[in-house]
Amino acid sequence: MSLYEDGYPRHVTRMWPKRYAEILNGGSIYWVIKGVVQCRQRILRLDEVIGEDGIRRCAIVLDPKVHRTQNALKRPFQGWRYLKPEDTPADLPKGRAQDDALPDDLNRALADIGVL
């Protein structure tokens, strides 16, 4: 992820999403860290980027604010992933958003049994 002159971070990917209208209508990118979804960032827009190799790419322009979510086990994936609303992990309540991270093994064990 990189930061550009407008101050918004971007994640550049090779493919333009086919369902871009859904993404731009309140969509978020969910970050899988060590096999667990742990946070999300709201997607603001999609920008066309032409790489040094001349190939068209998609820059996902993100809100700089990162929202911690309830942990959910998820394998890392490549490409676009469209999550149904019922499959997206909820944001942590405001009072818990600043909690220290749990040790990885405990975090994974709790997520595995659906506690987090």
LONUTOR-244483 format. One record per residue: x, y, z of N, C-alpha, C in turn; residue in three letters; residue number from 1. Coordinates in steps of 0.2 Angstrom, whole numbers, plus 5000, padded with zeros to 4 digits. Example, Ala and Ser with C-alpha at 12.3 -4.5 7.8 and 13.67 -1.06 7.14 Angstrom:
BEGIN
PT    nc1    nc2    nc3   cac1   cac2   cac3    cc1    cc2    cc3    aa     i
PT   5066   4972   5039   5062   4978   5039   5066   4984   5039   ALA     1
PT   5064   4989   5035   5068   4995   5036   5064   5000   5039   SER     2
This chain:
BEGIN
PT    nc1    nc2    nc3   cac1   cac2   cac3    cc1    cc2    cc3    aa     i
PT   5004   4994   5000   5000   5000   5000   5005   5006   5000   MET     1
PT   5003   5011   4996   5007   5017   4996   5002   5023   4997   SER     2
PT   5006   5029   4998   5002   5035   5000   5004   5040   4994   LEU     3
PT   4999   5044   4991   5000   5048   4986   4999   5055   4988   TYR     4
PT   5000   5060   4983   5000   5067   4985   4993   5069   4988   GLU     5
PT   4987   5066   4986   4981   5068   4989   4980   5065   4996   ASP     6
PT   4985   5062   4999   4985   5059   5006   4982   5053   5007   GLY     7
PT   4978   5050   5002   4975   5044   5003   4979   5038   5001   TYR     8
PT   4979   5033   5005   4983   5027   5003   4979   5023   4998   PRO     9
PT   4983   5019   4994   4980   5015   4988   4983   5008   4989   ARG    10
PT   4979   5004   4986   4981   4997   4985   4980   4995   4978   HIS    11
PT   4986   4994   4974   4986   4993   4967   4985   4986   4965   VAL    12
PT   4980   4984   4961   4980   4977   4959   4979   4977   4951   THR    13
PT   4981   4971   4949   4981   4970   4942   4974   4971   4938   ARG    14
PT   4969   4969   4941   4963   4968   4938   4958   4973   4940   MET    15
PT   4954   4976   4936   4948   4981   4937   4942   4976   4939   TRP    16
PT   4939   4978   4945   4933   4974   4947   4927   4974   4943   PRO    17
PT   4924   4968   4941   4918   4968   4937   4912   4971   4941   LYS    18
PT   4912   4970   4947   4906   4973   4951   4908   4979   4955   ARG    19
PT   4911   4984   4951   4914   4990   4955   4909   4994   4958   TYR    20
PT   4903   4994   4955   4897   4998   4958   4896   4996   4965   ALA    21
PT   4896   4989   4966   4895   4987   4973   4900   4989   4978   GLU    22
PT   4906   4989   4975   4912   4991   4979   4912   4999   4981   ILE    23
PT   4910   5003   4976   4909   5010   4978   4903   5012   4982   LEU    24
PT   4899   5007   4983   4893   5009   4987   4893   5007   4994   ASN    25
PT   4899   5010   4997   4900   5008   5004   4904   5002   5006   GLY    26
PT   4908   5000   5001   4912   4994   5001   4918   4995   5005   GLY    27
PT   4921   4990   5008   4927   4990   5012   4932   4985   5009   SER    28
PT   4938   4986   5011   4943   4980   5009   4945   4978   5016   ILE    29
PT   4944   4971   5017   4946   4968   5023   4953   4965   5023   TYR    30
PT   4957   4966   5028   4964   4964   5028   4964   4957   5032   TRP    31
PT   4967   4952   5029   4969   4946   5032   4976   4946   5034   VAL    32
PT   4977   4946   5041   4983   4946   5044   4985   4940   5048   ILE    33
PT   4990   4936   5046   4991   4929   5049   4985   4925   5049   LYS    34
PT   4981   4925   5044   4976   4920   5043   4969   4922   5046   GLY    35
PT   4969   4928   5049   4963   4931   5052   4961   4938   5050   VAL    36
PT   4955   4939   5048   4953   4946   5046   4953   4950   5053   VAL    37
PT   4957   4955   5053   4957   4959   5059   4955   4966   5058   GLN    38
PT   4955   4969   5052   4953   4976   5051   4950   4977   5044   CYS    39
PT   4947   4983   5043   4945   4985   5036   4946   4992   5035   ARG    40
PT   4946   4994   5029   4947   5001   5027   4941   5002   5022   GLN    41
PT   4938   5008   5022   4932   5009   5017   4935   5011   5011   ARG    42
PT   4932   5009   5005   4935   5011   4999   4931   5017   4996   ILE    43
PT   4935   5022   4995   4933   5029   4993   4932   5029   4985   LEU    44
PT   4936   5026   4981   4935   5026   4974   4940   5022   4971   ARG    45
PT   4940   5021   4964   4944   5017   4960   4948   5021   4955   LEU    46
PT   4954   5021   4955   4958   5025   4950   4961   5021   4945   ASP    47
PT   4961   5023   4939   4965   5019   4934   4973   5021   4934   GLU    48
PT   4977   5016   4934   4984   5018   4935   4988   5014   4929   VAL    49
PT   4992   5017   4925   4996   5013   4920   5003   5012   4923   ILE    50
PT   5005   5006   4923   5011   5004   4926   5017   5006   4921   GLY    51
PT   5023   5005   4924   5029   5007   4920   5029   5002   4914   GLU    52
PT   5026   4996   4914   5026   4992   4909   5020   4993   4904   ASP    53
PT   5016   4999   4905   5011   5000   4900   5004   4997   4902   GLY    54
PT   5004   4993   4907   4998   4989   4908   4993   4993   4913   ILE    55
PT   4987   4993   4911   4982   4996   4915   4981   4992   4921   ARG    56
PT   4980   4996   4927   4979   4993   4934   4974   4997   4937   ARG    57
PT   4971   4994   4943   4966   4997   4947   4969   4999   4954   CYS    58
PT   4969   5006   4955   4971   5008   4962   4965   5009   4966   ALA    59
PT   4965   5005   4971   4959   5005   4976   4961   5011   4981   ILE    60
PT   4958   5017   4981   4959   5022   4985   4955   5021   4992   VAL    61
PT   4959   5021   4997   4956   5019   5004   4956   5025   5008   LEU    62
PT   4951   5025   5013   4950   5030   5018   4956   5028   5023   ASP    63
PT   4960   5033   5025   4966   5032   5029   4964   5028   5036   PRO    64
PT   4958   5029   5038   4955   5027   5045   4955   5019   5044   LYS    65
PT   4958   5015   5049   4957   5008   5049   4953   5006   5055   VAL    66
PT   4948   5002   5053   4943   5000   5058   4944   4993   5060   HIS    67
PT   4946   4992   5066   4947   4985   5069   4940   4981   5069   ARG    68
PT   4941   4975   5067   4935   4971   5066   4935   4965   5071   THR    69
PT   4930   4962   5072   4930   4956   5076   4934   4951   5072   GLN    70
PT   4938   4947   5075   4942   4942   5071   4938   4937   5068   ASN    71
PT   4940   4935   5062   4937   4930   5058   4942   4926   5054   ALA    72
PT   4943   4919   5055   4947   4915   5051   4946   4916   5044   LEU    73
PT   4951   4917   5040   4951   4918   5033   4957   4916   5030   LYS    74
PT   4958   4912   5025   4964   4911   5021   4965   4917   5017   ARG    75
PT   4972   4919   5016   4974   4924   5012   4971   4922   5005   PRO    76
PT   4969   4927   5001   4967   4926   4994   4970   4931   4989   PHE    77
PT   4970   4929   4983   4972   4934   4978   4966   4935   4974   GLN    78
PT   4966   4941   4971   4960   4943   4967   4955   4946   4971   GLY    79
PT   4949   4948   4968   4944   4951   4971   4940   4946   4975   TRP    80
PT   4937   4948   4981   4933   4944   4985   4927   4948   4987   ARG    81
PT   4921   4946   4985   4915   4949   4987   4912   4945   4992   TYR    82
PT   4912   4949   4998   4909   4946   5004   4901   4948   5005   LEU    83
PT   4897   4943   5006   4890   4945   5007   4890   4948   5014   LYS    84
PT   4885   4953   5015   4885   4956   5022   4885   4952   5028   PRO    85
PT   4882   4946   5027   4882   4942   5033   4888   4938   5034   GLU    86
PT   4893   4938   5029   4900   4935   5030   4905   4940   5032   ASP    87
PT   4903   4946   5033   4908   4951   5035   4909   4952   5042   THR    88
PT   4915   4952   5045   4915   4953   5052   4913   4960   5054   PRO    89
PT   4910   4960   5060   4908   4966   5063   4914   4971   5065   ALA    90
PT   4913   4977   5065   4918   4981   5068   4918   4980   5076   ASP    91
PT   4924   4981   5079   4924   4981   5086   4920   4986   5089   LEU    92
PT   4917   4986   5095   4914   4991   5098   4919   4997   5100   PRO    93
PT   4917   5003   5100   4921   5009   5101   4925   5008   5107   LYS    94
PT   4923   5005   5112   4927   5004   5118   4932   4999   5118   GLY    95
PT   4932   4995   5113   4937   4989   5112   4942   4991   5106   ARG    96
PT   4940   4996   5102   4944   4997   5096   4952   4999   5098   ALA    97
PT   4953   5001   5104   4960   5002   5106   4963   4997   5110   GLN    98
PT   4960   4991   5111   4963   4985   5115   4969   4983   5112   ASP    99
PT   4974   4981   5116   4980   4978   5114   4978   4971   5110   ASP   100
PT   4982   4970   5105   4981   4963   5101   4983   4958   5106   ALA   101
PT   4979   4952   5105   4981   4946   5108   4986   4942   5105   LEU   102
PT   4990   4938   5109   4995   4934   5106   4992   4930   5100   PRO   103
PT   4996   4929   5095   4994   4926   5089   4990   4919   5090   ASP   104
PT   4993   4915   5094   4990   4908   5095   4984   4908   5099   ASP   105
PT   4983   4913   5104   4977   4914   5107   4971   4917   5103   LEU   106
PT   4974   4922   5099   4969   4925   5094   4966   4920   5089   ASN   107
PT   4971   4916   5087   4968   4911   5082   4964   4906   5085   ARG   108
PT   4965   4903   5091   4961   4898   5094   4954   4901   5096   ALA   109
PT   4954   4907   5098   4947   4910   5100   4943   4911   5093   LEU   110
PT   4947   4914   5088   4943   4915   5082   4941   4908   5079   ALA   111
PT   4945   4903   5080   4943   4896   5077   4936   4893   5081   ASP   112
PT   4935   4895   5087   4929   4893   5090   4924   4898   5090   ILE   113
PT   4925   4903   5087   4920   4909   5086   4919   4913   5092   GLY   114
PT   4924   4914   5096   4923   4918   5102   4924   4925   5100   VAL   115
PT   4929   4927   5095   4931   4933   5094   4927   4935   5087   LEU   116
